[in-house]
Amino acid sequence: MDINVRKQSNAQVIKLKGNLRLGPTADSLKNLFEELLQQNETRIVLNLAEVPSMDSSGIGVIVRGLTSMKSHGGSIKLVQPSKMVVQTLKLVAVLNLFEVFDTEEQAAESFA
C-alpha cells in the first residue's frame, strides 16, 4: 500500500493506493493518524479512489481514527471510495459515520 500525505487548505489529504487490510497496511495508517493527532492535525481528507477493498482491520482503523479526530475537534472525510469499499462500509453499518465527497477540494473546503 502507498500512502501519500499533503496539506491542502486547512486539511491533511491522505491518498491511499492498494488494499487496506490486516497487517502492515492497516498499522501504517493507524500510526499516521496517531502522528497527525500529536501534531494537532485533526482535519483529515482520506482519498480512497485507489483502494479496491478493505477488511475489518482497515475499517477499524478508519473508524477509530474518526473517533480520535472528532474527540479533538476534527474529522475524517472520505473521497471517492470504490464501489467495493462503499459496500463493505454499508455492510458493517459505518458508512453513515462519514461524510463522502467527490473531490479532495470539496472535502477540504467543507472544514472551513
Z-matrix of the N, CA and C atoms (Angstrom, degrees):
N
C 1 1.457
C 2 1.521 1 108.92
N 3 1.331 2 115.16 1 136.31
C 4 1.459 3 122.02 2 174.46
C 5 1.525 4 108.54 3 -100.31
N 6 1.323 5 116.47 4 136.02
C 7 1.466 6 121.64 5 176.53
C 8 1.525 7 107.61 6 -124.13
N 9 1.315 8 115.81 7 120.79
C 10 1.463 9 121.82 8 -179.43
C 11 1.529 10 107.60 9 -118.20
N 12 1.338 11 117.02 10 125.92
C 13 1.466 12 121.12 11 -178.42
C 14 1.524 13 109.17 12 -120.22
N 15 1.330 14 115.98 13 133.48
C 16 1.460 15 120.11 14 174.59
C 17 1.521 16 109.06 15 -150.05
N 18 1.317 17 114.88 16 157.52
C 19 1.471 18 120.91 17 179.90
C 20 1.524 19 108.21 18 -88.75
N 21 1.319 20 116.53 19 134.56
C 22 1.455 21 121.09 20 173.14
C 23 1.518 22 108.24 21 -136.32
N 24 1.303 23 117.21 22 120.91
C 25 1.464 24 124.84 23 -171.45
C 26 1.528 25 108.52 24 45.64
N 27 1.317 26 119.23 25 -116.78
C 28 1.471 27 119.40 26 -176.07
C 29 1.533 28 112.08 27 -107.07
N 30 1.334 29 116.72 28 26.94
C 31 1.472 30 120.20 29 -178.78
C 32 1.526 31 110.65 30 -133.32
N 33 1.332 32 114.94 31 157.95
C 34 1.458 33 121.37 32 171.77
C 35 1.527 34 106.73 33 -96.32
N 36 1.322 35 116.68 34 123.42
C 37 1.458 36 121.25 35 179.30
C 38 1.524 37 108.05 36 -98.76
N 39 1.331 38 115.20 37 121.79
C 40 1.463 39 121.41 38 178.36
C 41 1.515 40 107.23 39 -112.04
N 42 1.319 41 115.97 40 118.52
C 43 1.462 42 120.47 41 178.62
C 44 1.528 43 108.09 42 -108.15
N 45 1.311 44 115.22 43 122.91
C 46 1.464 45 120.81 44 -179.12
C 47 1.524 46 109.51 45 -104.69
N 48 1.324 47 115.80 46 145.46
C 49 1.463 48 120.81 47 176.04
C 50 1.521 49 107.50 48 -137.25
N 51 1.343 50 116.58 49 116.85
C 52 1.464 51 121.81 50 -178.23
C 53 1.517 52 110.30 51 120.22
N 54 1.320 53 116.05 52 175.48
C 55 1.459 54 121.01 53 -179.10
C 56 1.526 55 110.94 54 -75.90
N 57 1.336 56 115.18 55 139.70
C 58 1.470 57 120.75 56 178.66
C 59 1.522 58 106.86 57 -101.24
N 60 1.335 59 115.27 58 100.04
C 61 1.460 60 120.87 59 -173.11
C 62 1.520 61 111.97 60 -136.23
N 63 1.330 62 113.79 61 172.16
C 64 1.462 63 122.28 62 177.15
C 65 1.521 64 110.66 63 -51.56
N 66 1.313 65 116.10 64 139.22
C 67 1.457 66 120.38 65 177.10
C 68 1.515 67 111.82 66 112.99
N 69 1.323 68 115.89 67 -150.96
C 70 1.470 69 120.42 68 -173.67
C 71 1.535 70 114.23 69 -57.78
N 72 1.330 71 117.77 70 -34.35
C 73 1.468 72 118.52 71 -177.01
C 74 1.524 73 111.02 72 -67.82
N 75 1.323 74 117.46 73 -48.52
C 76 1.467 75 120.78 74 178.62
C 77 1.531 76 109.90 75 -64.84
N 78 1.326 77 117.12 76 -39.38
C 79 1.467 78 120.91 77 179.44
C 80 1.526 79 111.44 78 -63.37
N 81 1.329 80 117.01 79 -40.27
C 82 1.468 81 121.19 80 -179.94
C 83 1.520 82 110.88 81 -62.16
N 84 1.331 83 116.28 82 -43.54
C 85 1.467 84 119.57 83 -179.49
C 86 1.527 85 110.26 84 -67.72
N 87 1.332 86 116.74 85 -40.63
C 88 1.463 87 121.30 86 178.17
C 89 1.535 88 110.10 87 -59.70
N 90 1.324 89 116.49 88 -45.66
C 91 1.468 90 121.30 89 179.40
C 92 1.530 91 111.18 90 -63.35
N 93 1.333 92 116.39 91 -39.19
C 94 1.465 93 120.62 92 178.74
C 95 1.530 94 110.29 93 -63.30
N 96 1.343 95 117.27 94 -45.06
C 97 1.470 96 120.48 95 177.47
C 98 1.532 97 110.34 96 -57.87
N 99 1.339 98 116.84 97 -42.98
C 100 1.468 99 120.98 98 -179.67
C 101 1.529 100 111.19 99 -64.00
N 102 1.343 101 117.00 100 -41.72
C 103 1.472 102 121.01 101 178.36
C 104 1.525 103 110.77 102 -63.01
N 105 1.338 104 116.75 103 -45.06
C 106 1.458 105 120.60 104 -179.46
C 107 1.529 106 110.72 105 -62.87
N 108 1.324 107 116.23 106 -40.12
C 109 1.463 108 121.02 107 179.11
C 110 1.534 109 110.43 108 -62.15
N 111 1.319 110 116.94 109 -41.64
C 112 1.470 111 121.17 110 178.25
C 113 1.526 112 111.58 111 -63.13
N 114 1.328 113 116.82 112 -27.53
C 115 1.471 114 121.67 113 178.96
C 116 1.535 115 111.15 114 -91.82
N 117 1.341 116 116.65 115 10.27
C 118 1.470 117 122.68 116 -176.94
C 119 1.522 118 112.98 117 59.54
N 120 1.332 119 116.68 118 29.10
C 121 1.469 120 122.12 119 174.95
C 122 1.527 121 106.43 120 -97.48
N 123 1.333 122 116.10 121 95.54
C 124 1.467 123 119.44 122 -174.16
C 125 1.526 124 112.64 123 -112.67
N 126 1.321 125 116.97 124 1.43
C 127 1.466 126 121.01 125 177.91
C 128 1.520 127 107.52 126 -101.80
N 129 1.316 128 115.22 127 101.94
C 130 1.462 129 121.49 128 -170.85
C 131 1.527 130 110.56 129 -116.05
N 132 1.330 131 114.99 130 130.85
C 133 1.469 132 121.88 131 171.54
C 134 1.526 133 105.56 132 -109.81
N 135 1.325 134 116.29 133 119.49
C 136 1.464 135 121.41 134 -176.44
C 137 1.524 136 109.15 135 -109.43
N 138 1.340 137 115.92 136 105.86
C 139 1.461 138 121.09 137 -179.24
C 140 1.528 139 108.82 138 -85.65
N 141 1.336 140 115.37 139 115.26
C 142 1.468 141 121.69 140 -177.30
C 143 1.527 142 112.22 141 -109.79
N 144 1.335 143 117.53 142 18.20
C 145 1.468 144 121.24 143 -176.37
C 146 1.531 145 112.16 144 -59.15
N 147 1.336 146 117.18 145 -32.39
C 148 1.469 147 120.33 146 -177.27
C 149 1.525 148 112.56 147 -109.73
N 150 1.337 149 115.39 148 29.07
C 151 1.469 150 121.01 149 175.10
C 152 1.529 151 107.27 150 -110.03
N 153 1.352 152 117.05 151 100.64
C 154 1.469 153 119.36 152 -176.09
C 155 1.526 154 113.42 153 -65.70
N 156 1.339 155 117.10 154 -33.98
C 157 1.462 156 119.06 155 -178.98
C 158 1.520 157 110.41 156 -158.00
N 159 1.350 158 114.46 157 160.70
C 160 1.464 159 119.77 158 173.69
C 161 1.524 160 108.24 159 -142.97
N 162 1.316 161 115.37 160 149.92
C 163 1.460 162 119.93 161 178.27
C 164 1.531 163 109.41 162 -102.60
N 165 1.324 164 115.74 163 -172.91
C 166 1.470 165 120.05 164 -176.43
C 167 1.524 166 112.19 165 -62.04
N 168 1.326 167 117.78 166 -30.65
C 169 1.468 168 120.55 167 177.58
C 170 1.521 169 110.48 168 -66.47
N 171 1.327 170 116.59 169 -43.81
C 172 1.459 171 121.27 170 177.40
C 173 1.513 172 111.39 171 -61.92
N 174 1.324 173 116.51 172 -43.52
C 175 1.465 174 121.44 173 178.02
C 176 1.527 175 109.59 174 -61.91
N 177 1.318 176 116.01 175 -44.78
C 178 1.466 177 120.66 176 179.56
C 179 1.516 178 112.08 177 -58.29
N 180 1.334 179 116.48 178 -41.62
C 181 1.470 180 120.75 179 -179.26
C 182 1.531 181 110.27 180 -63.60
N 183 1.340 182 117.92 181 -45.99
C 184 1.471 183 117.71 182 -176.68
C 185 1.531 184 111.68 183 -73.57
N 186 1.339 185 117.70 184 -32.63
C 187 1.471 186 119.53 185 177.98
C 188 1.532 187 110.25 186 -70.09
N 189 1.337 188 117.90 187 -43.64
C 190 1.474 189 120.28 188 176.49
C 191 1.529 190 110.48 189 -64.43
N 192 1.329 191 115.94 190 -37.92
C 193 1.466 192 120.02 191 176.42
C 194 1.517 193 111.08 192 -60.61
N 195 1.327 194 116.20 193 -44.50
C 196 1.465 195 121.24 194 178.70
C 197 1.531 196 110.29 195 -59.69
N 198 1.315 197 116.87 196 -46.42
C 199 1.466 198 121.81 197 179.73
C 200 1.528 199 110.82 198 -59.25
N 201 1.332 200 116.40 199 -45.07
C 202 1.466 201 120.97 200 179.47
C 203 1.521 202 111.54 201 -63.29
N 204 1.333 203 116.27 202 -46.49
C 205 1.471 204 119.89 203 -178.47
C 206 1.533 205 110.60 204 -63.80
N 207 1.339 206 116.62 205 -42.53
C 208 1.467 207 120.14 206 -179.37
C 209 1.526 208 111.16 207 -64.63
N 210 1.326 209 117.17 208 -36.53
C 211 1.465 210 119.81 209 -179.47
C 212 1.532 211 111.50 210 -68.11
N 213 1.339 212 116.43 211 -14.86
C 214 1.461 213 121.65 212 177.52
C 215 1.532 214 111.32 213 -112.20
N 216 1.333 215 117.10 214 20.52
C 217 1.456 216 121.67 215 173.89
C 218 1.515 217 116.32 216 86.16
N 219 1.316 218 117.56 217 8.35
C 220 1.465 219 121.07 218 -179.40
C 221 1.511 220 112.24 219 -114.87
N 222 1.325 221 115.99 220 -154.21
C 223 1.462 222 121.34 221 179.25
C 224 1.522 223 109.09 222 -169.86
N 225 1.330 224 115.03 223 171.46
C 226 1.471 225 121.68 224 170.68
C 227 1.523 226 106.05 225 -121.16
N 228 1.326 227 115.72 226 125.97
C 229 1.460 228 120.96 227 178.99
C 230 1.523 229 108.32 228 -115.21
N 231 1.314 230 116.18 229 136.75
C 232 1.463 231 121.38 230 -175.92
C 233 1.519 232 111.11 231 -94.47
N 234 1.336 233 115.55 232 144.11
C 235 1.460 234 121.88 233 176.60
C 236 1.521 235 108.81 234 -123.57
N 237 1.322 236 115.15 235 127.12
C 238 1.469 237 124.10 236 173.98
C 239 1.523 238 115.48 237 45.87
N 240 1.342 239 118.43 238 52.78
C 241 1.468 240 117.06 239 175.24
C 242 1.525 241 109.61 240 -63.34
N 243 1.319 242 116.66 241 140.90
C 244 1.469 243 120.68 242 179.80
C 245 1.527 244 109.99 243 -64.81
N 246 1.315 245 115.48 244 162.99
C 247 1.467 246 121.02 245 -178.74
C 248 1.533 247 111.00 246 -56.00
N 249 1.326 248 116.49 247 -43.18
C 250 1.466 249 121.19 248 -178.87
C 251 1.537 250 110.96 249 -65.59
N 252 1.330 251 116.90 250 -39.71
C 253 1.464 252 120.54 251 179.20
C 254 1.533 253 109.78 252 -66.60
N 255 1.339 254 116.89 253 -42.83
C 256 1.471 255 120.18 254 178.05
C 257 1.527 256 109.61 255 -59.96
N 258 1.321 257 117.40 256 -45.87
C 259 1.472 258 120.77 257 179.48
C 260 1.524 259 111.06 258 -60.86
N 261 1.326 260 116.78 259 -41.36
C 262 1.465 261 120.98 260 -179.75
C 263 1.526 262 110.72 261 -64.84
N 264 1.335 263 116.46 262 -45.18
C 265 1.464 264 120.26 263 -179.98
C 266 1.524 265 111.25 264 -65.75
N 267 1.341 266 117.10 265 -35.27
C 268 1.473 267 120.42 266 176.47
C 269 1.526 268 110.43 267 -67.36
N 270 1.334 269 115.70 268 -42.35
C 271 1.463 270 121.89 269 -177.29
C 272 1.528 271 111.67 270 -57.07
N 273 1.339 272 116.50 271 -39.84
C 274 1.460 273 119.98 272 -179.60
C 275 1.532 274 111.79 273 -96.00
N 276 1.322 275 115.69 274 10.69
C 277 1.474 276 123.49 275 172.68
C 278 1.521 277 113.73 276 59.29
N 279 1.350 278 116.89 277 42.21
C 280 1.459 279 119.67 278 175.93
C 281 1.534 280 112.79 279 -120.08
N 282 1.326 281 117.97 280 -6.39
C 283 1.462 282 119.76 281 -178.57
C 284 1.528 283 111.11 282 -57.69
N 285 1.335 284 116.08 283 -37.12
C 286 1.469 285 120.37 284 -177.81
C 287 1.532 286 113.38 285 -67.84
N 288 1.331 287 118.64 286 -10.32
C 289 1.463 288 121.74 287 177.43
C 290 1.527 289 111.38 288 -75.79
N 291 1.337 290 115.78 289 -20.61
C 292 1.460 291 121.25 290 -172.41
C 293 1.523 292 112.26 291 -110.40
N 294 1.327 293 115.30 292 147.19
C 295 1.456 294 120.54 293 167.13
C 296 1.528 295 105.70 294 -86.52
N 297 1.336 296 116.21 295 137.33
C 298 1.464 297 121.00 296 -177.93
C 299 1.527 298 108.81 297 -118.99
N 300 1.335 299 116.11 298 133.05
C 301 1.464 300 122.29 299 -176.65
C 302 1.525 301 110.97 300 -125.21
N 303 1.343 302 114.71 301 159.73
C 304 1.466 303 120.81 302 178.36
C 305 1.519 304 112.56 303 -83.17
N 306 1.344 305 116.75 304 -29.59
C 307 1.464 306 119.95 305 -178.27
C 308 1.526 307 111.05 306 -133.27
N 309 1.328 308 115.35 307 156.69
C 310 1.461 309 121.18 308 176.63
C 311 1.529 310 109.92 309 -63.03
N 312 1.335 311 116.13 310 -37.49
C 313 1.459 312 120.92 311 -178.75
C 314 1.529 313 110.84 312 -61.31
N 315 1.339 314 116.61 313 -47.16
C 316 1.463 315 120.59 314 179.76
C 317 1.531 316 110.67 315 -60.49
N 318 1.320 317 115.82 316 -43.72
C 319 1.470 318 120.13 317 -178.71
C 320 1.538 319 110.25 318 -64.50
N 321 1.327 320 117.07 319 -45.26
C 322 1.468 321 120.93 320 -178.91
C 323 1.530 322 110.32 321 -63.93
N 324 1.341 323 116.66 322 -42.90
C 325 1.471 324 120.41 323 -179.21
C 326 1.524 325 112.04 324 -67.02
N 327 1.319 326 118.12 325 -25.68
C 328 1.453 327 120.85 326 -178.75
C 329 1.541 328 112.07 327 -67.07
N 330 1.325 329 117.24 328 -14.98
C 331 1.462 330 121.23 329 177.37
C 332 1.525 331 112.23 330 -78.90
N 333 1.325 332 116.49 331 -17.03
C 334 1.479 333 120.11 332 -174.40
C 335 1.517 334 112.17 333 -64.14
